[in-house]
Amino acid sequence: MRSLLAKATRQHTRNHNSRLVLRVIYEDEAISRADIARKTGLTRTTVSAVVNELIEQGLIEETGAGQSSGGRLPILLRVVHESHCVAALSFEDTQIVGALVDMRGGIQRRVSVPLQGYRPEDLPGYLTQLLDDLTADPAPHILGIGLSMPGIVDPVRGMVRRAVNFGLVDTPLRQLLQDQYRLPVYLDNAARLTALAEYMFGDGAASGNLVVISIGVGVGAGIVLNGALFSGDGFGAGEIGHVVVADNGIRCNCGNVGCLETVASVTAIVRAARRLATDPSSRLRSLASAAAAIDFNTFCRALEEGDDGVAGIVTEVGRYLGIAVAHIVGLLNVERIVLTGAIAALGPPLLEAVKTSLARHALAPLAAMTRVDLVPERHDAVLLGIAAMVLDHEFGLLRLDSQAHMQH
């Protein structure tokens, strides 16, 4: 028994050291063995052994000599990011998009399948078609498969608990794909994966804490705490779209009255714009043939042209979002909160309204130290988030900024 424990401990240490070294090389892009040893606290002998293993696996390579500080020229190392990819599958309203995403977030290949005539029993066939198309031609080494799913997702058990639009209830997607492809499989929902994309491939957050609120047809948030995605005990962390902020509001699809989605989503904005269009002085009347023809793009044009009524709607949306942000600030005290999604097209007027509301609804010192950014909707954000999820599970690459993880 003692020898088994010792063997397990040695293997755990090897895995830890391997992840640690790979993470340092990934973060620095070009670094010597000696610098890795200094950064990690590992011995040079241990670093050399780990580096040799990573080179054999094709994960890193030597790139040539660096500058000398007096002795021999150091040999620099880099991650061979283009040789290893994640197979990413993202469920959207009308299609499933598949992509091979390399270790730096580059999209190497993309395919899609339309969902016309979709039936739940057809889902395995859709997924197989996408994965087979992605790997049909010579492809980089696949590190794993990641999926972005709508609804309530249990990432620990790899199950879709409930995805109403796709007719899925307690569906074991991980097991289905692992049995067929013999690869690691991970899944989560789009809002949380968008947060991972911003944390790993965007500006992130120096403290390792970040909240990303995605606002489009719906409203959802992803939460990164101490360099790790926080899903909650019931995997519902970030479901702020169904937190009530307007006591006298309208009924939401979830059954409650006055949810954030009913007053701050794109759908809510378009609904308010169509009501405003009854005002003869509104620019909306000249931009659309009828109230029913007004869409979000029309609303944005009216905002750009200085329509006071439209500006008032933006201020009101910002007020409600500020209330939601204030709750996050009071509960988590994170240094950076990002607003993204289609609503980012509203620009500075929305951001100022959110900040004003936050200052009014949160403790002043906490509000003052919180950086709220409005970030344009990143192309392929969910696919990048899927890649970040798999890279984190397989190599621990998400926790790049936490020096606590750099100690041996």
Summary of the structure (lengths in Angstrom):
residues: 408
radius of gyration: 24.0
end to end distance: 25.8
largest distance: 83.8
contacts: 1373
relative contact order: 0.12
helix: 48%
strand: 23%
